[in-house]
Amino acid sequence: MDDQRQHQIAVIGAGPAGLMAAEILSAAGMAVTVYDRMPSPGRKLLMAGRGGPNLTHSEAFETFATRYGAASERLRPILEAFSPAALVAWAEGLGEQTFTGSSGRIFPRTMKASPLLRAWLRRLGGQGVELRTRHDWLGWDDKGALTFRGPDGPVTVKPDATVLALGGASWAKLGSDGSWSVPLETRGVGIEPFQPSNCGFVADWSPLFRARFGGTPLKGIALRFEGQSARGDAVVTHYGIEGGAVYALSAALRDAIERDGKAVLEIDLRPDMTRSRLTDKLSRPAKGQSLATFLRKATHLPPVAVNLLREAGDLPSGGALAALIKGVPVTLTATQPIERAISTAGGVSLDAVDDDLMLRALPGVFAAGEMLDWEAPTGGYLLQASFATGVAAARGVLAWLAARKAID
Ligand SMILES: Cc1cc2nc3c(=O)[nH]c(=O)nc-3n(C[C@H](O)[C@H](O)[C@H](O)COP(=O)(O)OP(=O)(O)OC[C@H]3O[C@@H](n4cnc5c(N)ncnc54)[C@H](O)[C@@H]3O)c2cc1C
């Protein structure tokens, strides 16, 4: 560093975005302190690790970069600067070998987040990063200092620059509850309302279907809604439906429910079989079998799928039944509460930050991670963008400090 004095940087939020910002800043010689309200860092990352943390995705970058919907154009250069390949190299640099699953999703070989987090915290400690847990950030005082409720009382800090990486507004027990939006809005930062993303949906199942099939997976299906489609698995729940394939369409479904009060999702129960082949199979003589038995034998649909067809009304026969199997309509009337969503849409408006993720209303304060207003399906896109925006915000801090020094 050409400056004699080491710049003091506060990073608030010890999730993937904040810790990544801390890594870049400390490697560049900054004195970095990471604050978090929880007793230990990375709780949502560890939760993501429970079923195997899906770090990123191996699909072509051109496709990858489109997964962020309306935010794709803004995120593209940030993802280019810290790409899925860079994320894999980073994880492997921490000793976590990765593998690519058959769906193209990339995971650590251990299928856990804890070894990665442990190695990461060791590296950060080695780079001099200080971690202050149980520090609940409240906002700024009238002198512009950051204020915290610390374990031993109020704490105020006036760093040279700040990175906010406070997460979204779901799973509050893991630390992020979106309460950070209040001090930011008060200071003129545009905040888009929080909405559930990658969430389950409420369907009006009959009591019998709910009781018998709540918790049963629907495997190898395809979903269609408003010209979008997704293949994969879902789960029938007591309240409706959730799971990977549903999450992939969750933004469009949520927006339609908000607009029209409902969304009619079409489920293709046999995506690997054409409608005419199904019609052919279903037009053969039933030879005294009940329709349900005939249907099961002819199509190999599991009981949950056969009964899902019945939820749509009396079963037709022949070609009409084949058409129903290729697109059984399920009416969704609400999202699951935001608390139970995997992630959230909304947060700091992308118009409120510049290309280096500095808040336009608050020079020297940068924002990263899920607290920014972008959303993406599950598949590694959430962690990838959280890490990449952490990198971008840290580089933004370095560029901003360098530009200020040049002016001084
Ligand atoms: C069950 C589950 C499974 C998931 N699985 C995957 C997956 O496999 N792949 C994937 O890509 N994504 C997954 N995600 C999403 C992913 O974990 C998040 O998108 C990611 O952790 C966001 O990172 P972040 O750093 O922005 O925020 P977070 O990880 O939420 O970190 C924010 C931090 O800020 C702290 N904080 C918040 N407010 C304050 C405050 N006022 N003062 C002090 N500290 C504060 C919090 O305590 C927290 O530690 C999953 C999420 C869940 C809930």
The ligand as a Gaussian input file, in Angstrom:
#p B3LYP/6-31G(d) Opt

LIG

0 1
 C      -32.156000     -23.829000       3.380000
 C      -31.326000     -23.048000       2.400000
 C      -30.558000     -23.726000       1.456000
 C      -29.808000     -23.009000       0.516000
 N      -29.058000     -23.712000      -0.382000
 C      -28.356000     -23.035000      -1.329000
 C      -27.531000     -23.720000      -2.264000
 O      -27.347000     -24.951000      -2.189000
 N      -26.916000     -22.990000      -3.249000
 C      -27.054000     -21.641000      -3.326000
 O      -26.521000     -21.030000      -4.256000
 N      -27.751000     -20.950000      -2.397000
 C      -28.402000     -21.612000      -1.404000
 N      -29.109000     -20.917000      -0.471000
 C      -29.080000     -19.434000      -0.505000
 C      -27.739000     -18.877000       0.021000
 O      -27.390000     -19.530000       1.229000
 C      -27.864000     -17.360000       0.250000
 O      -28.303000     -16.747000      -0.939000
 C      -26.519000     -16.753000       0.671000
 O      -26.123000     -17.274000       1.941000
 C      -26.586000     -15.230000       0.761000
 O      -25.337000     -14.775000       1.175000
 P      -25.176000     -13.323000       1.834000
 O      -23.766000     -13.250000       2.300000
 O      -25.693000     -12.301000       0.935000
 O      -26.175000     -13.349000       3.086000
 P      -26.227000     -14.314000       4.388000
 O      -25.574000     -15.601000       4.117000
 O      -27.650000     -14.302000       4.803000
 O      -25.361000     -13.515000       5.449000
 C      -25.783000     -12.270000       5.978000
 C      -25.180000     -12.083000       7.346000
 O      -25.547000     -10.771000       7.818000
 C      -25.841000     -10.844000       9.189000
 N      -26.727000      -9.732000       9.540000
 C      -27.942000      -9.440000       9.029000
 N      -28.432000      -8.309000       9.598000
 C      -27.487000      -7.879000      10.489000
 C      -27.397000      -6.756000      11.361000
 N      -28.343000      -5.824000      11.444000
 N      -26.279000      -6.636000      12.127000
 C      -25.269000      -7.555000      12.053000
 N      -25.304000      -8.632000      11.241000
 C      -26.398000      -8.778000      10.449000
 C      -26.491000     -12.204000       9.365000
 O      -26.391000     -12.664000      10.706000
 C      -25.717000     -13.070000       8.385000
 O      -24.635000     -13.755000       8.992000
 C      -29.837000     -21.588000       0.508000
 C      -30.601000     -20.916000       1.466000
 C      -31.326000     -21.630000       2.415000
 C      -32.130000     -20.867000       3.429000

